[in-house]
């Protein structure tokens, strides 16, 4: 699968997860899928800084992405300051 196709698939899965997060005042957005197939996403709204966000990440987002997009090598929550923006220049 191409990197762009992989990113599209990850976005589709996150769209399916989003209503559950939004029902609790949170959200998630895809920041990037790295060349080594790691999906970097950012928790937003009430999820950002929530003490339960690690459980949401592990039991929700990571689990569903692993099931739906098995070609991903990993899933990591990041802040925008963690992204290597030079890759996009």
N, C-alpha and C positions, 0 to 999 in steps of 0.2 A: 504494500500500500504506500502511496506517495505521502510525503510529509504533509502536503496540503489536504489530502484525503483523510489522513489521520487526525489532523486538526479539526476538520469538518465533523468527523465522527465524535470526537471528544465534545465539541460544542453541542451537538445534538443530544448527547447523554446529559450534559449539564443542564440543557433546557428542560429535560424531563425531571431532573432533580429540583430545579429552581422553585416550583410551586410549594414544595414541602418546606424549603428554607424560608421562603417569603411569608408563609403562614405564621412564622415565629419572628418576623421582622428582619430576617437576614437575607443574604443573597450570595452568589458565587459568580465569578467571571474568570474566563480563561485568559491568562496573560500570554502564554506561549506554549508550544510544544517544541522542545529542544531537538537538535539533530540526533541526540542519543535517545529520543523517544520518551522523555520525561515531560509529563504535563504539569506545568506550573499554573496554579490558579490562586486567586485572591478571594478570601472570605470578606464579605462586606456587610454593611448595616449592623444589625444586632449580633451577627456572627463574629464580627471583627472585635477581638479582645474578650469574647465570651469565654468563661471558664470551661464550658462544655464543647468548645470548638474543636478540640482534639478528638473527642468522641464522634462528633459530626464528621470530621475528616476521615477517621479510620473506619467507622462502621457504616458511614453513609457514602460519602463521595468516593473514597478510595475503593471500597468494596464494589460499588456499582460500576465504576470505570474499569476495574479489573475483570469483572464479569462481561461487560459489554464491549470492551476494547482490549482484548487480551494481548494485542501487539504492543501495547504501552509497556515500557520498561519500569515505569514508576510514576507516582503522583506526589507532588509537593506543594504545600501552601507557601506562598511567598508574599512579601510586601513589594510594592513597586520599586523600592530602593534596592531590592535583591536582584533585579533583572539586569543582565548584561546588555544594555541598550546599544552598544557598539555593533552588535550583530545585525542591527536593522539600518545601519548607515549606508 
